[in-house]
């Protein structure tokens, strides 16, 4: 199982469900329809799953950057919503 190294240095198991929730939240904030959201969540989460597959450990920043690069291409409002959320944290 792939481990994710968080920004603070902690390590946890890669959690696809948690990732899907984050992508869905960004889609909701960007105002996508339910069908658009479902399609994007499915597409991006599958790509991320492939990205981490076979890796023992991956940095959360690498996953974040991967997601943002993909959403910048297919749905810029979602990547914008993701970045806006990060600024609020």
Helices and strands as residue ranges (DSSP letters): E 3-5, E 11-13, H 16-30, H 34-52, E 57-59, H 60-74, H 76-88
